[in-house]
């Protein structure tokens, strides 16, 4: 099960996420999302758990809890939505 983790501190690392989610089971992947231009964290991440039961346990326990001074959001990740591609002339106006 893939989880969305939001409202993270910009200093949160993938290792930090692995540490808090491993208490619920197998963590297959952690991925902190960074801004393409600055390389700085965008304040959210994705964590892939070993199975649905482990993911639901993590959601039930961690959603709305304090982590690194912030109240985090943890829920099941939604599929990425298709967005129309912008031509280079339309981007960054």
Secondary structure as UniProt FT lines:
FT   STRAND          2..6
FT   TURN            10..11
FT   HELIX           14..21
FT   HELIX           22..24
FT   STRAND          27..34
FT   TURN            36..38
FT   STRAND          41..49
FT   HELIX           52..62
FT   TURN            63..64
FT   STRAND          66..67
FT   TURN            68..69
FT   STRAND          70..71
FT   STRAND          73..76
FT   TURN            88..90
//
